[in-house]
Amino acid sequence: MTGESVVQTTGITKAYKSNKVLDDIDLSVRRGTVFALLGPNGAGKTTLVRILSTLIRPDSGTATVAGHDVLRTPERVRGAISLTGQYAAVDELLTGEENLLMMGRLCHLGRRGARRRADELLTQFDLVDARKRLVRTYSGGMRRRLDLAVGLLARPSVIFLDEPTTGLDPRSRQGMWDVVRELVAAETTVFLTTQYLEEADQLADRIAMIDNGRIVADGTTDSLKSQLAGERLELTLHDRDDFERACQEVDRVTTGTDPARLAVTVATDGSAAQVSNLLDRMAKLNVTVERISTHRPSLDDVFMALTGRSSSNDAKADHR
């Protein structure tokens, strides 16, 4: 089942007056996976989600979700998806349980079906003890969990999470990550937009990076990182003489030097054999290595290499 494409876009464009927000977007998301769309504010993430969830129309291109065309059969798309935005859309004057029961009835689950499904979700999202409390007394993390629970009442096959952990503390963010992993384990497809590099790294089976409305990279976390120089090994030397001899020895494979710190950085495949070989070469030259450390390229390194800026840099307000 995970080989089947459940979200597909071809040539999607969207502009507001002279500002092109999306420019020829092609994407394919497999069923039962987490797909992360990573980019700064203003990159077009939310606009794409709004198109896929039938809230706005693209200027050109085609898109299908769960086998349904977003323009020709939008009602079928809406019946197959759930959308959780950046802010919890729950009624603060109702209890958590009342929110779920009300939405369950609106989803035509019936009185008993709504009650049964509400009980299941309150348990799944660790809200049983707070079921009778007014939502206005909930913490930010509890509201986000309730909001996601509401979106799961009708058991959607595709869930769009638009920056779901914005504003959450680290513990609440980790809790949301656990929920996402549980959803995917149950063969639900999650389309996630985020600015948080760690979030995409932790959750996503595949990542697309978007900048100024265009996809600049698309692949697994490892494949994106491998586009750069790979792992790097930093040697911190004992003194200036050691530093200069080390620089001469590794001149052809060095990726950087820092004379102030007496540090030399060398490209490496990360294997113990290569590290051992390099240290042996240093020992033969009587070069004293005080410390070694390894570094892997991060998603931010990839984004910086592709765009010249950090993916966490807020460029401008996204179009809502």
C-alpha positions as a printed Julia matrix, in Angstrom:
320×3 Matrix{Float64}:
   0.0    0.0     0.0
   2.86   2.41    0.69
   3.81   2.34   -2.99
   0.56   4.02   -4.05
   0.55   7.77   -4.62
  -2.21   9.38   -2.56
  -1.36  13.06   -3.19
  -0.27  14.12   -6.66
   0.31  17.58   -8.13
   1.43  18.58  -11.61
   2.34  22.11  -12.65
   0.49  23.85   -9.81
   0.8   27.64   -9.92
  -0.77  30.38   -7.84
  -0.25  34.14   -7.88
  -1.7   37.07   -5.98
  -1.58  40.02   -8.39
   2.07  40.23   -9.46
   3.36  38.01   -6.66
   3.77  34.38   -7.79
   3.35  32.27   -4.65
   3.59  28.82   -6.28
   5.52  28.21   -9.46
   5.07  24.89  -11.31
   4.83  22.57   -8.29
   5.14  18.83   -8.99
   4.81  16.48   -6.01
   3.9   12.87   -5.32
   3.19  11.53   -1.81
   2.98   7.8    -1.07
   0.23   6.3     1.05
   1.06   5.55    4.69
   4.03   7.92    4.9
   4.93  11.3     6.36
   5.7   13.88    3.7
   7.22  17.14    4.98
   7.16  20.42    3.08
   9.96  22.49    4.54
  10.59  26.18    4.03
  10.55  29.67    5.53
   7.51  31.86    5.99
   6.32  33.16    2.65
   7.67  30.18    0.71
   4.18  28.98   -0.3
   3.63  26.06    2.09
   0.23  27.11    3.4
  -0.96  28.14   -0.05
  -0.24  24.64   -1.39
  -2.05  23.03    1.53
  -5.07  25.25    0.93
  -5.17  24.19   -2.7
  -4.9   20.49   -1.83
  -7.64  20.82    0.79
  -9.93  22.64   -1.74
 -10.0   25.94    0.17
  -8.61  27.88   -2.81
  -8.19  27.12   -6.51
  -4.86  27.04   -8.32
  -4.33  29.32  -11.31
  -3.11  26.35  -13.36
  -2.07  22.73  -12.98
  -3.77  19.63  -11.63
  -3.91  17.96   -8.22
  -5.49  14.8    -6.86
  -5.91  13.71   -3.25
  -6.97  10.17   -2.34
  -7.77   9.6    -6.01
 -10.06  12.63   -6.32
  -9.43  15.75   -8.4
  -9.4   18.88   -6.23
 -11.15  20.92   -8.94
 -13.59  18.4   -10.43
 -14.7   16.59   -7.27
 -13.76  18.81   -4.31
 -16.52  17.34   -2.12
 -14.94  13.89   -2.41
 -11.54  15.3    -1.5
 -13.03  16.95    1.59
 -14.62  13.64    2.57
 -11.24  11.9     2.51
  -9.06  14.41    4.34
  -8.55  16.26    7.59
  -6.91  19.67    7.87
  -5.3   20.93   11.06
  -4.1   24.51   10.72
  -1.55  26.5    12.64
  -4.05  27.41   15.36
  -6.43  25.09   17.17
  -9.96  25.43   15.78
 -11.95  24.2    18.77
 -14.74  25.83   20.79
 -13.28  27.18   24.04
 -16.74  27.45   25.65
 -17.3   23.69   25.37
 -15.53  20.85   27.11
 -13.14  18.63   25.23
 -15.72  15.87   25.17
 -18.47  18.21   23.95
 -16.26  19.38   21.08
 -15.76  15.81   19.94
 -19.44  14.85   20.33
 -20.61  17.92   18.42
 -18.22  17.33   15.53
 -19.03  13.62   15.55
 -22.71  14.42   14.99
 -21.78  16.88   12.22
 -19.78  14.06   10.59
 -23.0   11.96   10.62
 -21.61   9.37   13.04
 -24.88   9.21   14.96
 -25.28   9.61   18.7
 -23.78   6.24   19.63
 -21.1    6.35   16.97
 -20.03   9.84   18.03
 -19.87   8.77   21.68
 -17.84   5.67   20.89
 -15.42   7.55   18.63
 -15.02  10.39   21.16
 -14.11   7.89   23.88
 -11.51   6.29   21.6
  -9.9    9.62   20.72
  -9.89  10.97   24.26
  -7.95   7.88   25.26
  -5.61   7.98   22.26
  -4.71  11.64   22.85
  -4.4   11.37   26.63
  -7.34  13.71   27.33
  -9.55  11.42   29.41
  -8.88  13.28   32.67
  -9.65  16.61   30.97
 -12.75  15.5    29.06
 -15.16  17.49   31.29
 -13.02  20.62   31.46
 -13.73  23.68   29.34
 -11.25  23.97   26.5
 -10.36  27.5    27.56
  -8.6   25.93   30.57
  -6.47  23.66   28.35
  -2.75  24.21   27.75
  -1.52  24.9    24.23
  -0.41  21.3    23.78
  -3.78  19.94   24.97
  -5.64  22.19   22.54
  -3.48  20.99   19.66
  -4.13  17.37   20.6
  -7.87  17.99   20.84
  -7.82  19.81   17.49
  -6.12  16.84   15.87
  -8.52  14.43   17.57
 -11.47  16.34   16.11
  -9.92  16.04   12.68
  -9.66  12.26   13.06
 -13.3   11.64   13.96
 -14.21  10.49   10.46
 -11.02   8.43   10.02
  -9.54  10.4     7.1
  -7.05   8.71    4.8
  -4.96  11.88    4.41
  -4.18  14.42    7.14
  -2.78  17.85    6.38
  -0.88  19.3     9.33
   0.03  22.92    8.64
   2.82  23.79   11.09
   1.09  21.83   13.88
   3.68  22.46   16.6
   4.06  26.23   16.18
   4.15  27.82   19.62
   4.34  24.55   21.54
   6.88  23.86   24.28
   9.39  21.02   23.68
   7.4   18.45   25.68
   4.17  19.21   23.81
   6.01  19.13   20.49
   7.43  15.7    21.32
   3.94  14.53   22.23
   2.63  15.68   18.86
   5.46  13.82   17.12
   4.44  10.63   18.92
   0.86  11.09   17.7
   2.03  11.53   14.1
   4.08   8.32   14.33
   1.01   6.44   15.61
  -1.09   7.73   12.71
   1.42   6.57   10.13
   1.69   3.18   11.83
  -2.06   2.86   11.16
  -1.47   3.52    7.4
  -2.65   7.15    7.52
  -0.85   9.55    5.18
   0.44  12.74    6.8
   1.26  15.85    4.76
   3.23  18.07    7.11
   4.38  21.65    6.62
   6.97  22.97    9.03
   9.75  25.47    9.61
  11.35  23.22   12.21
  14.29  21.32   10.75
  14.38  18.8    13.57
  10.67  18.08   13.1
  11.13  17.17    9.46
  14.28  15.19   10.25
  12.53  13.2    12.98
   9.23  12.46   11.24
   9.44  12.58    7.48
   9.9    9.65    5.13
  10.42  12.22    2.41
  11.06  15.95    2.37
  10.54  18.65   -0.22
  12.15  22.04    0.29
  10.28  25.03   -1.08
  11.64  28.53   -1.52
  10.01  31.48   -3.29
   7.25  29.22   -4.56
   9.51  26.61   -6.18
  10.61  23.16   -5.08
  14.39  23.37   -4.69
  15.0   19.83   -3.37
  13.02  16.61   -2.95
  14.1   13.32   -1.4
  14.76  11.42    1.81
  16.62  13.11    4.65
  19.76  11.08    3.94
  19.66  11.68    0.19
  19.31  15.43    0.68
  22.19  15.55    3.12
  24.34  13.44    0.83
  24.1   16.17   -1.83
  26.65  18.06    0.23
  30.18  16.94    1.05
  29.0   14.2     3.35
  30.35  13.82    6.86
  33.21  15.97    8.09
  35.9   15.14   10.61
  37.41  17.99   12.61
  40.88  17.58   14.11
  41.95  20.01   16.84
  45.74  20.06   17.02
  48.08  20.59   19.97
  50.08  23.59   18.75
  50.85  25.73   15.7
  53.54  23.39   14.36
  51.14  20.44   14.56
  48.48  22.51   12.8
  50.78  23.44    9.9
  52.05  19.88    9.4
  48.47  18.54    9.48
  47.4   21.11    6.88
  50.16  20.0     4.54
  49.33  16.31    4.99
  45.58  16.64    4.29
  45.75  19.52    1.8
  43.96  17.64   -0.97
  41.05  16.44    1.17
  40.66  19.33    3.58
  37.32  21.18    3.56
  38.38  23.95    5.89
  40.89  25.24    8.42
  40.57  27.44   11.49
  44.0   28.74   12.51
  42.65  30.49   15.6
  41.34  27.19   16.97
  44.15  25.08   15.46
  41.45  23.02   13.73
  41.47  21.21   10.4
  38.27  19.83    8.84
  38.47  16.86    6.49
  35.8   15.2     4.35
  35.08  11.64    5.48
  32.73   8.77    4.72
  32.19   8.35    8.45
  33.75   4.9     8.65
  35.95   3.93   11.6
  38.58   2.65    9.16
  38.97   6.03    7.51
  39.2    7.84   10.84
  41.78   5.33   12.08
  43.83   5.74    8.89
  43.87   9.52    9.25
  44.99   9.35   12.89
  47.74   6.89   11.93
  49.0    9.37    9.33
  49.05  12.11   11.96
  50.97   9.87   14.37
  53.63   9.1    11.74
  54.2   12.83   11.35
  54.43  13.24   15.14
  51.34  15.45   14.99
  49.48  15.53   18.3
  45.69  15.52   17.9
  44.03  16.92   21.02
  40.45  16.22   20.0
  38.37  14.84   17.11
  34.71  15.43   16.33
  32.45  14.4    13.47
  29.78  16.51   11.8
  27.0   15.49    9.42
  25.32  17.97    7.09
  21.99  19.16    8.48
  18.82  19.98    6.57
  19.65  23.62    7.2
  23.04  23.07    5.53
  21.21  21.67    2.5
  18.78  24.59    2.37
  21.59  27.09    2.8
  23.55  25.5    -0.04
  20.53  25.6    -2.34
  19.17  29.04   -1.51
  21.95  30.96    0.19
  19.96  31.4     3.41
  18.67  29.43    6.36
  15.31  27.69    6.03
  14.33  29.09    9.43
  14.79  32.67    8.23
  11.45  34.47    8.12
  11.42  36.14    4.75
   7.9   37.53    4.72
   4.43  36.72    5.92
   2.94  33.7     4.19
  -0.27  34.15    2.2
  -3.15  32.88    4.3
